[in-house]
Amino acid sequence: MTLHPDRFFPADRDTRGIARSLYAHVKDLPIVSPHGHTNPAWFAENAPFPDPAQLLIVPDHYILRMLISQGIRLEDMGVAPNDGSAYETDGRAIWRRFAENFQLFRATPSRMWLEHTLVSLFGVAERLTAATADGIYDRIAEHLQSPDYRPRTLYERFNIEVIATTEGALDPLTHHASIKSSGWKGRVVTAYRPDDIVNPSVAGFAERIANLGELTGENTRTWDGYLAAHRARRAHFIAHGATSSDHGHPSARTADLPRAEAMALYAKVLSGAATPEEQDLFRGQMLTEMARMSLDDGLVLQIHPGSFRNHSPALFNRFGSDKGTDIPVRTDYVHMLKPLLDAVGMERDLTIVLFTLDETSYTRELAPLAGVYPALRLGPPWWFHDSPEGMLRFRRAATETAGFYNTVGFNDDTRAFPSIPARHDMARRIDCAYLAELVATHRLSEEEAAEVAEDLTYRLVKKAYKL
């Protein structure tokens, strides 16, 4: 198992040479990770990571969904059922089962990320198979006991300049406070994720709103008090390093209701009497409210719409969320974002980063929207499209209309800390491959392409996320 130096570069020899040259400009630049889901406790406590299976296999929904598709039970892969029934707890057994099925991941990003991690981080040279599983497991387990593989040391080894985690609005942020007071020089910031207090379709909404009121001292039974409580929590997150908020909504719907209608709608969703349509309208109203708050406090607004979460009720009821059964849906941005854009789209001091799971919208909607509204920027390919082909499709679909400078570089959006260097390296190589094509077809000079490569890798993300 090796990492070919020309992986992801064009097959044409001359273009591949250009890509190599461009990549040399960016391969060693620091990693800026402005949005992700790593656990801040790792950096606060700096404890050893668990066994190889718990670190690399069990939490990875990309891996789980492929195994599910082949009839492999989640219990056998170390995932605990909600009902307390038996499941595999032996990390070695889980690792062996994964190794026996590693061929399922051929040509997928999951395999590319994992092989990069195994080779570059753990020095594994042999291919992962049933025959080599135990030896590789032992090698990784031994490394994980070393101080050189603690979270803070890996942060530094990975050449990370800053990494953002994502916490719910009610999170006390104690781990971030601990990191800040520890004297460690690593920069770990939070991001404000208020989904649990803006989505009335999820059970316990009224109770969480009451908790929000207790936490902030605001009267969240009223519309004005509810908005004031959001502002207070946002200020608390900003004090712990936040430069962005994040919103994972079912659709890109926004609304801008008159004040009286917004007050009445809030009262209805709080009472539990709102219809599904009214609940969706409320979520849309809150996106516009969050955008207005961003104008005041400067947080970058990220919108991650278009996922049918927990598509399988059987798996959701048995194992809970984030087990691989979220599915992309068709998303309308032109009409759904119009109320928000009518309100704030021309604001030059606002940054709204749009993501999509619906690739067909890039040329038809997203690139044209970002190509005209000063507030809009295009996020990188996300989730199902965080892949070599997905990244290339994105550049080819969006660049001619939105250019490079209405995008925000790359973010890894991952819970899998060891894979972060692999993900960023893949993005850098794909961008250099695309830029090499532009140079080879005389649409950019090589000097311009080198500058763009550095912008896409480092400068754009720092500027967009105020890092």
Number of C-alpha atoms within 10 A of each C-alpha: 12 13 12 7 8 13 14 19 22 20 12 9 10 12 21 21 17 22 29 18 15 26 23 13 15 21 15 11 14 16 22 24 25 29 23 20 18 18 16 25 16 17 22 21 15 16 15 16 17 13 19 22 23 20 16 18 20 21 18 18 17 19 20 22 17 16 20 16 11 10 8 16 14 21 16 17 27 22 19 19 17 11 9 8 9 12 15 15 16 14 20 19 17 20 24 21 17 25 20 15 16 17 12 16 15 10 11 12 20 18 16 20 20 17 21 24 20 21 16 15 19 17 14 20 14 14 17 23 17 15 12 14 20 16 13 23 19 14 14 19 18 14 18 19 15 11 14 13 22 19 22 20 15 16 23 13 13 17 15 19 17 17 22 25 22 23 20 16 23 18 13 14 17 13 17 22 15 16 23 18 10 11 8 12 11 17 16 23 25 27 29 29 22 21 17 18 23 25 20 25 17 12 11 12 19 18 12 16 22 17 15 22 19 13 14 19 13 19 18 22 16 15 18 13 16 21 17 18 22 24 18 17 20 26 16 17 26 20 13 19 19 26 25 29 27 22 21 17 21 18 23 25 25 24 24 21 16 8 11 10 11 18 14 13 20 21 16 16 21 19 13 15 11 18 13 12 8 17 22 22 18 25 25 25 22 22 24 22 18 23 26 17 18 22 17 12 15 20 27 26 28 25 20 20 24 22 20 16 18 18 15 15 13 10 17 18 13 15 17 14 17 16 22 22 19 18 14 18 16 16 21 17 21 17 12 16 20 17 19 21 22 11 15 20 22 14 14 12 13 23 24 25 24 21 23 29 20 19 21 13 19 25 18 15 17 25 24 17 23 25 21 14 17 18 22 25 24 26 21 23 25 20 16 16 19 20 22 19 12 18 21 17 16 19 21 14 19 24 17 13 19 22 13 18 17 24 25 25 27 27 25 25 20 18 16 17 18 22 22 24 22 21 24 21 20 22 26 22 24 25 28 32 26 21 26 30 20 16 19 16 11 10 13 16 14 19 11 12 23 22 14 21 24 21 19 21 27 20 17 20 21 17 12 21 21 15 17
